[in-house]
Amino acid sequence: VFSRNEAAIAATRRNATEVSFDDFTVAIERIVAGIEKKSRVLSAPERRRVAYHEMGHALVAANLPSVDAVQKVSIIPRGVGALGYTMQRPTEDRFLLATSELKNRIAVLMGGRACEELIFDGDISTGAADDLQRATEIAVEMVTRYGMNATVGQRTYAPRPQAFLPSLQDTAVSAAEA
């Protein structure tokens, strides 16, 4: 629903009478990556660094199995803090992910930092902050929620998610205890 509304807005902005496929592309980009920040002008060295960082993500994604295909790479600042982005598009609906697939997602996230490290002789930037956050979240979930670590073992350390409303069984137990 959001993408249809955004696509209609994009078509209106270009004074079109019909919504085109390009309008949907613009809409998806705006929803996923945020609003383009035309006021955020990067210097030439920053643009170069962001370009290498994003290309690192794309190259790792292109060379690993079971990774979503790269749809677009951009060094146009968008959203709150993104100076660029690599947009990947799933080729199918997924309900389960194997350990190898989660590790590959971490590798893609870390590809930008790795490229910076190689190209700029170890002089890394703060540009990977969100990538590091997301990679850490995946790794922590692998260990604490999915039992995907041989050292820790086949157990979960994550608390069970709490429902907004208690279930009938929980209510019955609470009433019996009272």
Disulfide bonds with the S-S distance in Angstrom:
none
